[in-house]
Amino acid sequence: MERFNYPLNIIAADDPYPTYKWLRDEDPAHYSQTEDVWVLTRYADCSAAFKDWKTWSSQRRGNLLNDLPERVGKTLGTTDPPRHTFARGIINKAFTPHTVASLKPKVRALAQQLCSRAYEKGAIEFVEDISAPFNAAILGAMFGVPDRDFIALRHWLDDFFKREKAPPGQEPPQAIAMRELRGYLANHAEQRQAQPGDDLMSAMLLAEEGGQQLSFDQVVVTTMTFFTAGFESTNNLFTNLTYALALHPQVYEEVRADLALIPAFVEEGMRWDAAAQGFVRTPTHDVTLHDKNIPEGSQVLLHIGSANRDEREFADPDRFDIHRTDQRHLGMGQGIHFCVGSPLGRVMAQFLFEELLPVSTRWEIDLSGVARVTTPNFRGFTRLPLTVA
Ligand code: HEM
């Protein structure tokens, strides 16, 4: 048999999970020559690597799969301790349980409004009609962006995640969006510096750790990370959950009849079809794993999507089971980079489905109109036509 090479675009396949299983069983420390990336697919290996930042560095991740060079070494996701510890300490002071609690009324009101409109329309495009406006508005509210700027914000975020190449001689829409968003946020940060408000950007500008503060540029770049990480991950989570419900009508009926099951449904969705399918680390020295030598400085994908289906960790892992008791998924990461937005992401998912399920009378997806996200790390949909009534 010709040597198998893990292709990065496999995560946009309808069902990549049998291939992940093959890798876990046959080649758990896989080197893909075509992509020049190592892929760890077993839960125990990924979990150990997430927890051991001294061996598995995030510092150079931006050069690897998915980041932009100007952000590397400045964002939470591309730093190691002590820089990461300092920045995360500041974020933890600025982004507290109080921040999430104070956003809840806005999350609830917006979810209600979008879902009742969905019910009136009957057939919606889930991303366009619900997920994108919901995410942009909540992130905007979190950072004190005025409502009138939400539309521009949404367009920049949409363009930022486009994957089509620009025609020769033209600036890619991603670069334009990045520049505009950065300019906008820098301007916004200047205003907040002059006149602090009750928002996360003001809190980041003011927070101190050991007598030190984040630089102005770090606040701007960190805010961009919040917008991009928050916007894409939540969209992928919501679309995957919506799709999973259509594939499992009995789960739809059960959860709709008892909305208290929604948090368990959300957790199982995060495990079963992870929105963030993997993150990259760089070993700081050679590592031997499953008889392979993974060289220092190589790029290694910790495959969350596969780890979450590892039969060595989860009973009957391919089954979508909202009652499972072995819920230790890696969908929000693990260790020092564990998702800072997880409490907010969970609340948003919970409120959204609490509003959408009761107004729905059906849950059908028009498969001819779906389009999947095409990035090497994230799995979800950019278009998901859904009929709810
Ligand atoms: C709801 C769906 C979400 C999922 C599935 C998700 C997933 C993840 C994962 C797996 C990581 C770990 C990355 C790594 O180890 O390198 C992470 C980190 C991060 N997430 Fe999320 N996330 C979600 C929502 C959000 C939201 C709503 C925000 C912001 C408002 C956010 C901001 C971040 C940031 C800033 C980091 C970097 C943390 C660090 O490196 O210390 N995420 N996320």
Residues whose N, C-alpha, C, O or C-beta is under 5 A from the ligand:
A	BS01	HEM	L76 G77 T225 F226 A229 G230 S233 T234 L237 A275 A276 F279 L330 G331 M332 G333 I336 H337 F338 C339 V340 G341 S342 L344 G345
